[in-house]
């Protein structure tokens, strides 16, 4: 498989991601000096050796791709000397056997995400995602849950990055088939020697297909403007003085696996009979 690049760039009036250690974010913090004002950029792409699959939306994104750290020791399929756990995921696994209502799906995703934190680990359960799944930001988009999983695994420092789930709820304010996940991102991204940023809150809006109950779209938004994230990363002594305080720690929750009628006890797939 080719090199996978996941770049997150932000600008002055936009919001951005942050990453499992004291403070962190995505590649966007480094990119903001080059990005256009009033926009933010999230790039989540599979890149072959000839880069033919990359669809750069602007020059800053293309430039930033040169600063992504590459895995050592085992090529593009692993981070450091560790085997890539994403290779163990069966992306061809059958989808849901039956459709469930939105509140039930939200509860299932809450349980899965709380335990797997796949927004940073990439350890997704592909049974919930349509083959037409897209990740989207105002400037770019990615097609395919596998590319998303491999991208975030490579982007985030897996020793310290966290996606701590605060809630996962149906959100009728955004549309009839929307589930919003609120989570705290912290840690480090693999840009150059590593980029650390203070934690902040992210919102991932899942659009669920009304006919088959699968997730067809994920749109991410963030609660901190880019200039704040950038200043905090470059000049941490400004945190709490000029820039916003880090997002507070997430209170632990007891998240239980929802009971699905007809599912097999202990099965990884909640719809397995």
Secondary structure, 3 states (H helix, E strand, C coil): CCCEEEEEECCCCCECCCCCCCCCCCCHHHHCCCCCCCCCEEEEEECCCCCCCCCCCCHHHHHHHHHECCCCCCHHHEECCEECHHHHCCCCCCCCCCCCCHHHHHHHHHHHHHHHCHHHHCCCCHHHEEEEEEEECCCCEEECHHHHHHHHHHHECCCCCEEEEEEEEECCCCCCCEEEEEEEEEEEECECCCEEEEEEEEEEEEEECCCCCCEEEEEEEECCEHHHHHHHHHCHHHECCCECCCCCCCCCCCCCCCCCCCCCCCCCCCCCC
